[in-house]
């Protein structure tokens, strides 16, 4: 294709219509063959200056809602003008296009009004920007699949109102290759949202299939066998981070596919800025460095830094660099974020914009040198060590500047940091590149990169200053760089680690079975111990010693009264054991897991049963590991503390009984002993009060869980979930009632 489709044409002529009809045939005849599912693998030439540079815009998590019209209003107000100013080669919208949530956020369903609103907003933004909708790509997120029983069904409004659907992009994998100055930039998007869209909250994980990964692998390989000397930069975009992507039925992971192709970056959304703004992760193929890597990554970076001094230039053509960056961008819903991704001669960088405080008249995207915190750890040091330093790729500082008004001056400033203080060491004015058909303004300036060689990756910091014709001054965010190829370390906060550093699909079963094993041991071990000691050793060895010791005084570690008192409360003990067996072997509750009045489904710890689901899948259960958002909070914050509290109540009862029986052997006229006894009775009295009060937050937490389940899945607590909703409160009440029968209140 000779001309770029980025600008909208006027009224189409007959020739234009004929070319539009013949375009798929031409592409299939002269380019890579189309993949299955409607992936045309479009190839678009991006002409004009700046050379060897392309850029795209990413938006994510719009959550356009009937209850929050300001989201759509701000999108109309800012995004159209911003796109017109930036003039990107692609616009990527990575999921959660609509909200599909009730006003109280407790229930979810697809509302066609929100989808109609989304279609109208996108059309208005495209018209206002002057860009063709052909360069817009939108993907489904989990909110876009809430309650959708089947893809393409009557409740699947994505297949009716999305840009991809209206342009005939029906496949789960879509690709677009931008070409400029002989270089190729491959963008591949994929949809891993659930095929059977469960309602919230058991729909937070991407569910890739083996077929999807095969199609994704094929799309990323489309230029691997081409006889071309040009480099191919590969970018993948999707909705779900890898930490929230499940494995396929055969155990495959999208991470393995990405490592195979050594992506430059994986762009995603889903997590929002309320978890932090540092939601980034570096992946390598080194699986042996940490034995627990399949569960955790403790730092943003993996692997060791590669310095210029130990790079083997001769091995570059034979060794595969298996690494990629994963960049989560935030959201439009609350942060009003928009990302500009620039690829300059294969170097990938980005700038995030925040429209919460209004429109930005100037947007600055430094493209070289790269931010040392988020650069490739293998390819970047190689470029400095093995490329000719006289080339413009390494010998110039470069930045894209997008402005509403004419630019008066652009200046690069480099600071040297000392203990948090910055000292200006270089200030030089940049010049705009000239050429016909400029797509954007690229400013460059030669620099002596050898002056900034240093063993510290964050000693030198780069900032671009722009002054427009109105005299307004704008600055890019300062960022560290390293021409030695060293990577600056960045650590997560606890919230960021919780969502990016934990591989939750791998952690679900270990956490669940560990908790259940502890609970079963808490119930079974005391009973087993009691039976063992009573039958074999208690009567012969232990009981006489205990009896003699108790006659001599109070023993707080009396095994008979303290260690196994819980098992002696037989009715409560049986109830606890039955409740644990119920959680393991029986469904927890039944409800409308998809659209209301469709079919009720049963929830197990393994997922939702598909027995009563129309067009049932081959799997007996679906929604794994998504059900962990119900299973783990119930086990960890309700069942576990409740059982521990019941054991504590039983222990308190045992202590009181041991103390009470030890005092029965004392003489009645011993006034001092009586006073000591009354003092301890008061201690037991207040201890029991505290234990009873501790039951309240557990019951309150359980009530919140049950209320959320009732609202989310139309559950009748008395008919659909009696044991789940009332089992734990009943056990706590029985424990309190049983403990209160020992007469502590009769002072």
C-alpha positions, 0 to 999 in steps of 0.5 A, spaced: 500 500 500 503 506 497 499 511 501 498 512 508 490 511 511 491 515 517 488 521 514 480 521 512 479 522 505 473 526 502 467 523 498 470 516 496 470 516 488 468 509 484 476 508 484 477 508 491 471 504 492 474 499 487 481 499 491 477 498 498 474 492 495 480 489 492 485 491 498 484 484 501 486 480 495 492 484 494 494 484 501 493 476 500 497 476 494 503 480 495 504 479 503 504 474 508 498 470 508 492 471 512 491 468 519 485 464 521 479 468 524 480 474 520 487 477 521 488 480 514 496 482 517 495 489 514 502 492 511 502 500 511 507 504 509 508 511 513 512 516 509 515 522 510 519 525 516 522 523 521 525 517 518 525 511 521 521 513 527 513 511 528 509 512 534 502 510 536 497 512 542 495 507 547 488 508 551 485 503 556 480 502 561 475 507 558 469 504 563 464 508 559 458 508 564 451 510 564 452 512 571 458 516 570 457 521 564 463 525 565 468 519 562 465 520 556 465 527 556 472 528 558 474 523 552 470 527 547 473 534 550 480 532 550 482 525 546 480 528 539 484 534 539 490 530 542 490 525 537 490 531 531 496 534 534 500 527 535 498 524 529 499 517 530 500 511 526 496 507 530 491 508 536 490 502 540 484 501 545 486 495 550 480 493 553 474 495 558 471 499 553 464 500 557 463 499 565 457 494 565 457 495 572 451 497 577 451 504 580 453 500 587 458 496 583 455 490 586 452 487 580 454 487 573 451 486 566 452 488 559 448 495 557 447 496 550 446 504 552 453 504 554 456 500 547 452 505 543 455 511 547 462 508 546 460 507 538 458 515 538 464 517 542 469 513 538 466 516 531 466 523 534 473 523 536 476 520 530 472 525 526 475 531 530 482 528 530 482 527 522 484 520 523 481 514 519 478 509 523 482 504 520 488 505 524 483 504 531 484 497 534 480 496 540 480 489 544 475 486 549 477 487 557 473 483 562 468 488 563 466 487 556 465 480 557 461 480 563 455 476 563 456 474 556 454 467 555 457 466 548 461 470 543 457 473 538 450 472 541 445 476 543 448 479 549 455 480 546 455 487 544 462 488 542 461 484 536 456 489 534 459 496 536 466 496 537 471 498 531 474 492 530 467 489 529 464 494 524 471 494 520 470 486 519 476 484 524 473 478 527 479 474 529 482 474 536 489 476 533 490 482 529 496 485 526 498 491 523 505 492 520 508 499 519 514 501 514 518 507 514 525 507 511 526 500 510 524 498 517 518 494 519 514 495 526 509 489 527 503 491 532 499 484 534 493 485 538 490 479 541 483 478 545 484 473 551 477 475 555 473 469 557 469 465 551 463 464 556 463 471 560 462 470 567 459 476 571 463 480 576 467 478 580 469 471 578 472 474 571 478 478 572 483 473 569 485 473 561 483 466 559 488 464 553 487 458 549 492 453 545 489 456 539 490 463 541 497 462 542 498 458 536 495 464 532 499 469 536 505 465 535 504 465 527 502 473 527 509 474 530 512 470 526 510 473 519 516 476 518 521 471 520 522 467 514 522 473 509 528 475 505 529 482 508 535 485 511 531 490 515 530 489 522 523 488 525 520 491 532 515 487 535 510 490 539 504 486 542 498 489 545 492 486 550 488 487 556 490 483 561 497 483 564 501 476 565 500 476 572 493 476 571 493 471 565 491 464 566 495 458 563 492 454 557 489 447 558 495 444 556 499 448 561 502 454 556 503 461 557 503 467 553 509 469 556 513 463 553 510 466 546 513 473 548 520 470 550 520 466 543 519 472 539 523 477 544 518 483 544 520 490 545 514 491 549 507 488 551 502 493 552 496 492 557 491 495 561 486 492 567 490 494 573 488 501 573 493 507 577 490 505 584 495 500 584 500 504 583 504 508 577 510 503 576 506 497 574 512 495 569 515 488 569 522 485 565 521 478 563 527 474 561 528 466 559 532 465 565 528 460 569 533 457 574 535 464 577 530 463 582 526 457 584 520 461 586 520 465 579 514 461 577 510 464 583 513 471 585 518 476 582 521 481 587 523 486 583 521 490 576 528 487 573 530 480 572 537 477 570 543 481 571 545 487 568 550 487 562 555 492 561 559 494 555 565 491 557 563 484 556 558 484 550 560 479 545 559 482 538 561 476 534 555 472 538 550 477 536 547 473 530 547 466 533 544 468 540 537 469 541 535 475 546 530 472 550 527 478 553 521 483 553 518 489 557 511 489 560 508 496 561 501 497 564 499 504 562 493 505 567 486 507 565 482 513 563 476 511 568 480 515 574 486 517 571 485 520 564 491 517 562 493 517 554 500 513 552 504 515 546 509 510 544 515 512 540 519 507 536 526 510 534 530 506 529 528 500 534 528 503 540 522 504 544 520 509 549 513 512 551 510 518 555 504 518 559 499 524 559 494 526 564 488 529 562 485 530 569 487 537 569 486 539 562 489 539 555 496 539 554 498 544 549 505 541 548 507 533 549 514 531 549 517 524 547 524 523 548 526 517 544 534 517 545 537 516 549 533 511 553 530 511 560 535 506 563 530 504 568 526 501 562 530 499 557 532 492 554 538 489 558 541 485 552 540 489 546 541 496 548 549 495 551 550 491 544 548 497 540 553 501 544 559 496 544 558 494 537 555 499 532 559 505 529 558 511 534 558 515 528 551 513 526 545 518 528 542 512 532 547 513 537 550 520 536 544 524 537 539 526 542 532 526 539 525 528 542 519 528 538 515 534 540 507 535 539 504 542 540 498 546 538 502 552 537 509 554 533 515 552 537 520 557 539 526 553 541 527 546 544 533 545 549 536 538 551 538 539 559 543 533 562 543 533 570 548 530 574 545 527 580 549 527 587 545 525 593 539 527 590 541 534 588 541 535 580 547 539 577 546 542 570 552 539 566 550 540 559 545 545 556 544 545 548 539 547 543 536 542 539 534 543 531 528 540 528 529 535 522 527 538 515 523 534 510 517 533 505 511 530 508 513 531 515 508 527 520 511 530 526 516 534 529 523 531 531 528 535 534 535 532 534 542 535 537 549 531 536 552 529 543 559 526 545 556 520 549 563 518 551 563 524 556 557 520 560 560 513 561 559 512 568 559 505 572 552 508 575 546 507 571 542 513 574 548 518 575 546 522 569 538 525 567 535 527 561 530 533 560 527 536 554 525 544 555 520 547 550 518 554 549 512 555 544 510 562 541 506 564 547 512 564 551 510 558 555 515 553 558 514 546 558 519 540 561 519 533 560 519 528 566 527 527 568 529 520 567 536 517 568 540 514 562 546 510 561 550 509 555 554 504 559 548 499 558 547 499 565 540 498 568 537 502 573 534 498 579 526 500 580 523 496 586 515 496 587 511 498 592 507 493 596 501 494 592 504 494 585 508 487 587 501 484 589 498 485 582 505 485 578 510 481 582 505 475 584 503 470 579 496 469 581 494 463 577 500 459 580 499 461 587 491 459 587 492 452 589 498 452 593 495 458 598 488 454 598 490 447 599 495 450 605 490 453 608 485 447 608 491 443 610 492 447 616 484 447 618 483 440 617 489 439 622 486 444 627 480 440 627 483 432 626 489 433 630 486 434 637 481 429 636 486 424 634 491 425 640 485 425 645 483 418 642 491 416 642 492 418 649 486 415 652 486 408 649 494 407 650 498 411 655 493 416 658 490 411 663 497 407 664 502 413 665 499 420 664 493 420 668 496 418 674 501 423 674 496 429 671 492 427 677 497 427 682 500 434 679 493 437 679 492 435 687 498 439 688 496 445 685 494 449 678 497 446 672 495 451 666 498 446 661 494 440 663 494 436 657 487 433 658 483 440 659 487 444 655 490 441 648 484 437 646 478 441 649 476 443 642 475 435 640 471 434 647 466 440 644 463 434 640 457 437 636 462 444 635 467 439 632 463 435 628 460 442 625 467 444 623 469 438 620 463 437 616 463 445 614 471 443 611 468 437 607 463 441 604 467 446 602 472 441 598 467 436 596 460 440 595 458 446 591 458 452 595 452 456 592 448 456 586 447 463 582 446 466 575 454 466 573 452 469 566 446 473 564 440 473 569 435 468 567 439 464 563 441 458 567 443 457 574 450 454 575 454 451 581 460 454 584 466 450 586 473 451 588 475 448 582 470 454 578 463 454 575 460 448 573 458 447 566 452 442 567 447 447 566 450 452 561 447 452 554 453 450 549 457 447 554 464 447 553 468 440 554 471 442 561 467 440 567 468 447 570 470 454 568 473 460 571 479 457 574 483 461 577 478 467 577 474 463 583 480 465 587 477 472 589 471 468 592 475 462 595 481 465 598 478 471 601 472 466 604 478 461 607 483 466 609 478 472 612 472 468 615 473 461 616 481 461 618 480 466 623 473 463 625 476 456 627 482 460 630 477 463 635 473 457 636 479 454 638 481 460 643 474 459 646 475 452 647 482 453 650 479 459 655 474 454 657 479 449 658 484 454 662 478 456 666 476 449 668 483 447 670 483 453 674 476 451 677 478 444 679 484 446 682 481 450 687 476 445 689 482 442 693 484 448 697 481 449 704 475 454 705 478 458 710 484 460 706 482 467 705 489 469 701 487 463 696 480 465 695 482 472 693 487 470 688 482 465 686 477 471 685 482 475 681 483 470 676 476 469 675 475 476 673 481 475 668 477 469 665 471 474 665 474 479 661 478 474 656 471 471 654 468 478 653 474 480 648 473 473 645 466 474 644 467 481 641 472 478 636 467 474 633 463 481 631 468 483 625 469 476 623 461 475 622 461 482 619 466 480 614 462 474 612 456 478 611 459 483 606 462 477 602 455 474 602 451 480 601 456 481 595 455 474 592 447 475 593 447 481 589 453 479 584 449 472 582 442 473 584 443 468 590 437 466 595 441 465 601 436 461 604 435 456 598 441 457 594 447 458 599 444 456 606 451 452 608 455 458 605 452 464 608 450 461 615 455 455 617 460 460 620 456 464 624 452 458 627 459 455 629 461 461 632 454 462 636 455 455 638 462 456 641 460 462 645 454 458 647 457 452 649 463 456 653 458 460 657 455 454 660 461 453 665 459 458 670 464 464 669 459 469 670 456 466 677 461 470 681 
